[in-house]
Amino acid sequence: MKITTNTILILFGVIALVMFACLPLAVFAAPLLGQDQPVSGDSAATVQAMVTQTIVAMTQNAPTQTPIPATATSIPPTNTPLPTTTAVSYCDWITFITDVTIPDGTKLMSGETFTKTWRLKNRGTCTWTSDYMLVFTGGDQMGGTTAVRLPGNVAPGQTVDVSVTLTAPADQGRYTGYWMLRNTSGVLFGYGDNANKAFYVGIRTEDLPYGIVTGNFYYPSEYNPPLILYFENAITGETIQFSIPEKNPNYSNFLLPNGTYYAYAWAPGYSLQGAYVNENLTMRPFVIRAGQTTYGINITDWSPYPHSRGQ
């Protein structure tokens, strides 16, 4: 058999194809991996290395992601109810109404006796009884009285007039005395938001040209009728007169200008005259001095005839 040149070329071509098919894949991949990459006879390891490097390359070349800004989550408003105001109440509590007598700043003579009256309302929830007391708590005492009982029961919502008899200090000036109520447990209470404010009496004392006269009527029956009381100035003859209601056995705190006086009374319906007299039944003079009280100017010796003036 004659072997030609074409036959030889075909044979070498087949052998080359067989050898090419038998070569590992790594031989062809080596140029792709670069000169520094080792070529391994272990195809699995080689493939794993290629995959790893591919992932790294993809990670390094991957585009950076811009973080999505956080969105503010709106919180729905909550309607929190406001706290409700609780009404405060006290068992013993006062509402001050008015000064019935001796308004603040009243001018009085030094040493003058006077009666202060306040009008109060029971603002609390407890009834005041006659065991409750009006008590002095501070300031100027103005006399020896420090406590007076209430006149009777005062239910919540009712008003009451409470009074105390006081004496103006001897020295000139302004004076203020503070008073409160005291319950049966000894607890003081007054007016104001916390039931702890005292009410007060405020006066001014001056040396006025007046004095005070007091006395009794000794009328010759159990009760005296309406009377007219006269004070006659022993020097000028001028008279000052006062009306006296029936069944009123005495008089007090009548103001007279400085001077010397006679005192007598007339019972118009009975045509009787009584007088402040000497032992001989003549009218007895007496002296009024500024800032002083003259006591015991008693009207006695009732007669249908006028009394003569004595010494």
HELIX and SHEET records of a PDB file:
HELIX    1   1 THR A    5  CYS A   22  1                                  18    
HELIX    2   2 LEU A   25  LEU A   33  1                                   9    
HELIX    3   3 SER A   43  ASN A   61  1                                  19    
SHEET    1   A 3 ILE A  94  ASP A  99  0                                        
SHEET    2   A 3 THR A 113  ASN A 122 -1                                        
SHEET    3   A 3 THR A 159  THR A 167 -1                                        
SHEET    1   B 5 THR A 106  MET A 109  0                                        
SHEET    2   B 5 PHE A 199  GLU A 206  1                                        
SHEET    3   B 5 GLY A 173  ARG A 182 -1                                        
SHEET    4   B 5 MET A 133  GLY A 139 -1                                        
SHEET    5   B 5 ALA A 147  ARG A 149 -1                                        
SHEET    1   C 4 THR A 106  MET A 109  0                                        
SHEET    2   C 4 PHE A 199  GLU A 206  1                                        
SHEET    3   C 4 GLY A 173  ARG A 182 -1                                        
SHEET    4   C 4 LEU A 188  PHE A 189 -1                                        
SHEET    1   D 3 ASN A 250  PRO A 257  0                                        
SHEET    2   D 3 TYR A 210  ASN A 216 -1                                        
SHEET    3   D 3 THR A 293  THR A 294  1                                        
SHEET    1   E 5 THR A 239  ILE A 244  0                                        
SHEET    2   E 5 LEU A 227  ASN A 233 -1                                        
SHEET    3   E 5 GLY A 259  ALA A 267 -1                                        
SHEET    4   E 5 LEU A 272  ALA A 275 -1                                        
SHEET    5   E 5 THR A 300  SER A 303 -1                                        
SHEET    1   F 4 THR A 239  ILE A 244  0                                        
SHEET    2   F 4 LEU A 227  ASN A 233 -1                                        
SHEET    3   F 4 GLY A 259  ALA A 267 -1                                        
SHEET    4   F 4 PHE A 286  ILE A 288 -1                                        
END                                                                             
